[in-house]
Amino acid sequence: MIRYSLQCADGHGFEEWFSNSADFDAQKAAGTLTCPECGGKNVDKGIMAPSVAKASASAPAPACPPQGCGGCAFAGGH
């Protein structure tokens, strides 16, 4: 699922969920997208910021294996 910020020709902004980007394109081509405020069918994607998940502050750092592990992949070596 993907959520798009949409905007009609009159400048009304709203959000909709789609199965994928092709689903948006298909609905736009079919004229089934409508603005919930004015009912306009001239709808395009609005400006969007990516949704980036933040790392959990409570997640522990990975443990380093003991020195001399033989072929350690950790940066900086041991």
Secondary structure, DSSP 4 states (H G I P E B T S, - for coil): -EEEEEEETT--EEEEEESSHHHHHHHHHHT----TTT----EEE-------PPPPTTSPPPPPPPS--SS--STT--
